[in-house]
Amino acid sequence: MTRLKSATVCAVVVLAAATGCKSGQDKGASGPEPKSGGGVVLTAAKALPVKGRAPKTGYSRERFGSAWADTDSNSCDTRDDILKRDLKDVKFTGGTCKVTYGLLDPDPYSGKDITYRRGASKVDIDHVVALSDAWQKGAKYWDANKRIALANDPLNLIAVDASANRGKGDGDAATWLPPDKDYRCSYVATQVAVKKKYGLWVTSGEQAAMEKVLTACPNQKLPSGGNPTEAPARFKAR
């Protein structure tokens, strides 16, 4: 009887180990992810520093360097890097950098399938933490190379429906969330990860909005990775 019980326990352990080894591949900045552990993102959101929004005075896109700088030195600009990562059935021209066609299947913000064609695109590359929002919550006081790093960090970038992105503007979690409710946990988790990585603060209303979303998904994974928080010294910003 004891031997039979032990064998049963071992079988359960083996089965648990086998199922526990499955992992998912993130899509976009955070994307569909494997579930893990007990409110990690919610805890991280609660730990973000809370302050009021600073004035937007002095903000311009140029404060974050030229758009889509090749900060990872792979000879492709950041926009094409994200298109290659996030689109399906990608086609190029003149090599393997310049994306001319692909499918956003689906768009994480709206849930729709969208065709990307260079020059007539319905696809934008969104900064999940908007640069203007970052400026008002700490980035104003950074060295230029840290701002350049944020603007080109794959952790903070995702290919999305252009109309949804433009509706978002520079909103934070208190003022804008993706129309597709199934993506909101991943979206907010990415904002938390980016603000934690770069030391950005949140407003009290923003933190409350984050907590409201994340309470519904206690097993949400906190995204990680991306580029270093300082761009190479050869890149300059105004």
Stockholm file with secondary structure:
# STOCKHOLM 1.0

chainA/1-238         MTRLKSATVCAVVVLAAATGCKSGQDKGASGPEPKSGGGVVLTAAKALPVKGRAPKTGYSRERFGSAWADTDSNSCDTRDDILKRDLKDVKFTGGTCKVTYGLLDPDPYSGKDITYRRGASKVDIDHVVALSDAWQKGAKYWDANKRIALANDPLNLIAVDASANRGKGDGDAATWLPPDKDYRCSYVATQVAVKKKYGLWVTSGEQAAMEKVLTACPNQKLPSGGNPTEAPARFKAR
#=GR chainA/1-238 SS CHHHHHHHHHHHHHHHHHHHTCCCCCCTTSCSCCCCSTTHHHHHHHHSCBCCCCCCTTCCGGGGCSTTCCTTCSSSCHHHHHHHHHCEEEEESSSSSCEEEEEESSCTTTCCCEEEETTSCSEEEEESSCHHHHHHTTGGGSCHHHHHHHHTCGGGEEEEEHHHHHHHTTCCTTTCCCSSGGGHHHHHHHHHHHHHHHTCCBCHHHHHHHHHHHTTCTTCCCCCCCSCSSCCTTCCCC
#=GC SS_cons         CHHHHHHHHHHHHHHHHHHHTCCCCCCTTSCSCCCCSTTHHHHHHHHSCBCCCCCCTTCCGGGGCSTTCCTTCSSSCHHHHHHHHHCEEEEESSSSSCEEEEEESSCTTTCCCEEEETTSCSEEEEESSCHHHHHHTTGGGSCHHHHHHHHTCGGGEEEEEHHHHHHHTTCCTTTCCCSSGGGHHHHHHHHHHHHHHHTCCBCHHHHHHHHHHHTTCTTCCCCCCCSCSSCCTTCCCC
//
